[in-house]
Amino acid sequence: MVACPALCLLQCANELDLIGTIKLAMSLCGIYRLTGDNQNRSIFSRKPLLAPDEAESFLVGLDGVHGVKTMRQALRYTLPNSGSPKETEMVLPLYLPRRLGGFGLPKPEMNAVIPLDDHAAAICGSRSVVCDALWRNAYTAFEYQSREHHDNQRAYGHDYARQLALESMGYVVKFVTNDQLRSIEQMTELARILAARAGIRMPKDAFAPSEKRIKLLGCTF
Protein backbone atom coordinates (compact mmCIF):
# COMPACT_ATOMS: atom_id res chain seq x y z
CA MET A 1 0.00 0.00 0.00
CA VAL A 2 1.34 3.43 -1.00
CA ALA A 3 0.45 6.46 1.12
CA CYS A 4 -0.97 9.46 -0.73
CA PRO A 5 1.21 12.61 -0.81
CA ALA A 6 -0.99 14.42 1.73
CA LEU A 7 -0.69 11.55 4.18
CA CYS A 8 3.08 11.44 3.66
CA LEU A 9 3.24 15.16 4.45
CA LEU A 10 1.19 14.64 7.60
CA GLN A 11 3.42 11.79 8.75
CA CYS A 12 6.57 13.85 8.14
CA ALA A 13 5.06 16.84 9.96
CA ASN A 14 5.34 14.72 13.11
CA GLU A 15 9.13 14.74 12.76
CA LEU A 16 9.92 18.03 11.01
CA ASP A 17 9.76 21.56 12.37
CA LEU A 18 7.52 24.15 10.70
CA ILE A 19 10.15 25.37 8.20
CA GLY A 20 11.03 21.82 7.23
CA THR A 21 7.37 21.00 6.74
CA ILE A 22 6.89 24.06 4.51
CA LYS A 23 9.86 23.01 2.37
CA LEU A 24 8.57 19.47 2.04
CA ALA A 25 5.08 20.74 1.16
CA MET A 26 6.55 22.99 -1.54
CA SER A 27 8.49 20.03 -2.89
CA LEU A 28 5.32 17.93 -3.14
CA CYS A 29 3.47 20.89 -4.69
CA GLY A 30 6.43 21.65 -6.95
CA ILE A 31 7.09 20.85 -10.59
CA TYR A 32 10.35 18.96 -10.13
CA ARG A 33 11.78 15.67 -8.91
CA LEU A 34 15.28 14.92 -7.70
CA THR A 35 17.49 11.99 -8.58
CA GLY A 36 20.90 10.96 -7.29
CA ASP A 37 22.61 11.94 -4.05
CA ASN A 38 23.85 15.27 -2.72
CA GLN A 39 27.12 14.90 -4.63
CA ASN A 40 25.52 14.12 -7.98
CA ARG A 41 21.97 15.43 -7.95
CA SER A 42 19.84 16.05 -11.03
CA ILE A 43 16.50 17.85 -11.34
CA PHE A 44 13.77 16.80 -13.75
CA SER A 45 10.39 18.34 -14.47
CA ARG A 46 7.18 16.64 -13.37
CA LYS A 47 3.61 17.52 -12.55
CA PRO A 48 2.88 18.45 -8.91
CA LEU A 49 2.11 15.50 -6.66
CA LEU A 50 -0.10 17.65 -4.45
CA ALA A 51 -1.92 20.99 -4.45
CA PRO A 52 -2.12 23.16 -1.31
CA ASP A 53 -5.93 23.21 -1.36
CA GLU A 54 -5.97 19.43 -1.81
CA ALA A 55 -3.76 19.07 1.25
CA GLU A 56 -6.04 21.41 3.21
CA SER A 57 -9.06 19.30 2.28
CA PHE A 58 -7.25 16.17 3.45
CA LEU A 59 -7.00 17.65 6.96
CA VAL A 60 -10.74 18.22 7.35
CA GLY A 61 -11.98 16.23 10.31
CA LEU A 62 -8.47 15.30 11.51
CA ASP A 63 -8.19 17.83 14.35
CA GLY A 64 -6.24 16.32 17.21
CA VAL A 65 -4.20 13.95 15.04
CA HIS A 66 -0.45 14.29 15.54
CA GLY A 67 1.12 16.54 12.92
CA VAL A 68 -2.11 18.23 11.81
CA LYS A 69 -1.35 21.54 13.56
CA THR A 70 2.13 21.78 12.01
CA MET A 71 0.92 20.74 8.56
CA ARG A 72 -1.97 23.22 8.65
CA GLN A 73 0.40 26.04 9.64
CA ALA A 74 2.84 25.01 6.92
CA LEU A 75 0.17 25.06 4.23
CA ARG A 76 -0.52 28.73 5.00
CA TYR A 77 2.94 29.48 3.61
CA THR A 78 3.15 26.82 0.89
CA LEU A 79 3.35 28.04 -2.70
CA PRO A 80 2.68 25.77 -5.68
CA ASN A 81 4.96 25.29 -8.69
CA SER A 82 8.43 25.69 -7.21
CA GLY A 83 10.97 24.43 -9.73
CA SER A 84 13.72 23.33 -7.32
CA PRO A 85 14.71 23.28 -3.65
CA LYS A 86 16.89 26.34 -4.28
CA GLU A 87 13.96 28.30 -5.69
CA THR A 88 12.09 27.49 -2.48
CA GLU A 89 15.06 28.60 -0.36
CA MET A 90 15.26 31.81 -2.38
CA VAL A 91 11.69 32.95 -1.76
CA LEU A 92 10.95 31.70 1.76
CA PRO A 93 12.97 34.38 3.60
CA LEU A 94 11.30 37.06 1.51
CA TYR A 95 7.63 36.30 2.23
CA LEU A 96 7.60 34.37 5.50
CA PRO A 97 6.48 36.53 8.44
CA ARG A 98 9.10 38.14 10.61
CA ARG A 99 8.23 35.89 13.55
CA LEU A 100 9.51 32.98 11.44
CA GLY A 101 12.65 34.81 10.32
CA GLY A 102 11.31 36.23 7.05
CA PHE A 103 10.85 39.80 5.86
CA GLY A 104 7.05 39.58 5.59
CA LEU A 105 6.88 40.71 1.96
CA PRO A 106 4.16 39.61 -0.50
CA LYS A 107 4.15 36.05 -1.80
CA PRO A 108 5.41 35.58 -5.36
CA GLU A 109 4.04 33.45 -8.16
CA MET A 110 6.39 30.54 -8.79
CA ASN A 111 7.36 29.72 -12.38
CA ALA A 112 4.84 32.20 -13.69
CA VAL A 113 4.37 33.05 -17.36
CA ILE A 114 4.78 36.64 -18.52
CA PRO A 115 3.38 37.43 -21.99
CA LEU A 116 5.73 39.72 -23.94
CA ASP A 117 4.87 42.64 -26.16
CA ASP A 118 6.15 42.71 -29.73
CA HIS A 119 9.33 44.63 -28.89
CA ALA A 120 10.27 42.33 -25.98
CA ALA A 121 9.43 39.24 -28.01
CA ALA A 122 11.80 40.38 -30.75
CA ILE A 123 14.60 40.77 -28.20
CA CYS A 124 14.44 37.23 -26.83
CA GLY A 125 12.74 35.38 -29.70
CA SER A 126 9.72 34.22 -27.71
CA ARG A 127 6.17 35.44 -27.09
CA SER A 128 6.43 34.71 -23.36
CA VAL A 129 8.93 33.92 -20.62
CA VAL A 130 8.74 31.96 -17.38
CA CYS A 131 10.22 33.42 -14.19
CA ASP A 132 11.28 31.43 -11.13
CA ALA A 133 9.65 33.93 -8.78
CA LEU A 134 7.43 36.77 -9.95
CA TRP A 135 5.88 39.67 -8.08
CA ARG A 136 3.64 40.67 -10.95
CA ASN A 137 2.20 43.86 -9.49
CA ALA A 138 5.68 45.04 -8.50
CA TYR A 139 7.10 44.22 -11.96
CA THR A 140 9.90 42.31 -10.26
CA ALA A 141 11.31 38.84 -10.93
CA PHE A 142 13.99 36.83 -9.14
CA GLU A 143 15.78 33.98 -10.89
CA TYR A 144 17.89 31.36 -9.14
CA GLN A 145 21.12 30.76 -11.02
CA SER A 146 23.23 27.73 -10.20
CA ARG A 147 26.97 27.69 -10.84
CA GLU A 148 26.50 25.05 -13.55
CA HIS A 149 23.85 27.17 -15.26
CA HIS A 150 26.04 30.28 -15.09
CA ASP A 151 28.98 28.41 -16.66
CA ASN A 152 26.79 27.31 -19.58
CA GLN A 153 27.35 30.06 -22.17
CA ARG A 154 24.22 29.27 -24.15
CA ALA A 155 22.01 29.31 -21.05
CA TYR A 156 23.67 32.50 -19.84
CA GLY A 157 23.00 34.19 -23.16
CA HIS A 158 19.37 33.09 -23.06
CA ASP A 159 19.00 34.48 -19.52
CA TYR A 160 20.51 37.80 -20.58
CA ALA A 161 18.13 38.06 -23.55
CA ARG A 162 15.15 37.35 -21.28
CA GLN A 163 16.41 39.97 -18.84
CA LEU A 164 16.69 42.58 -21.58
CA ALA A 165 13.22 41.70 -22.86
CA LEU A 166 11.61 42.03 -19.44
CA GLU A 167 13.49 45.23 -18.63
CA SER A 168 12.18 46.73 -21.86
CA MET A 169 8.69 46.23 -20.38
CA GLY A 170 9.60 47.85 -17.07
CA TYR A 171 10.49 44.75 -15.04
CA VAL A 172 13.44 44.46 -12.68
CA VAL A 173 15.13 41.05 -12.92
CA LYS A 174 17.59 39.86 -10.27
CA PHE A 175 19.68 36.70 -10.57
CA VAL A 176 20.32 35.00 -7.23
CA THR A 177 23.16 32.57 -6.60
CA ASN A 178 23.67 29.99 -3.86
CA ASP A 179 26.24 32.26 -2.20
CA GLN A 180 23.65 35.02 -1.99
CA LEU A 181 21.16 32.63 -0.41
CA ARG A 182 23.65 32.15 2.42
CA SER A 183 24.42 35.85 2.88
CA ILE A 184 22.14 37.73 5.24
CA GLU A 185 23.48 41.04 3.89
CA GLN A 186 22.72 40.19 0.26
CA MET A 187 19.32 38.65 0.98
CA THR A 188 18.48 41.75 3.01
CA GLU A 189 19.39 43.93 0.04
CA LEU A 190 17.15 41.85 -2.23
CA ALA A 191 14.34 42.29 0.30
CA ARG A 192 14.93 46.06 0.30
CA ILE A 193 14.72 46.13 -3.50
CA LEU A 194 11.51 44.10 -3.49
CA ALA A 195 9.90 46.25 -0.79
CA ALA A 196 10.74 49.42 -2.73
CA ARG A 197 9.41 47.97 -5.98
CA ALA A 198 6.19 46.89 -4.24
CA GLY A 199 5.78 50.33 -2.65
CA ILE A 200 5.85 48.87 0.86
CA ARG A 201 7.12 50.98 3.75
CA MET A 202 8.80 48.57 6.11
CA PRO A 203 9.25 49.14 9.86
CA LYS A 204 12.67 50.52 10.79
CA ASP A 205 13.78 47.24 12.34
CA ALA A 206 12.38 45.00 9.58
CA PHE A 207 15.79 44.53 7.96
CA ALA A 208 17.75 44.04 11.17
CA PRO A 209 19.41 40.62 11.52
CA SER A 210 17.76 38.18 13.90
CA GLU A 211 18.64 34.71 15.13
CA LYS A 212 15.59 33.27 13.39
CA ARG A 213 16.55 34.88 10.09
CA ILE A 214 20.12 33.67 10.32
CA LYS A 215 18.83 30.17 11.06
CA LEU A 216 16.35 30.34 8.18
CA LEU A 217 19.05 31.38 5.72
CA GLY A 218 21.22 28.54 6.95
CA CYS A 219 18.55 25.88 6.45
CA THR A 220 19.03 23.33 3.70
CA PHE A 221 16.64 20.74 2.30
Summary of the structure (lengths in Angstrom):
residues: 221
radius of gyration: 18.1
end to end distance: 26.7
largest distance: 56.6
contacts: 671
relative contact order: 0.13
helix: 49%
strand: 15%
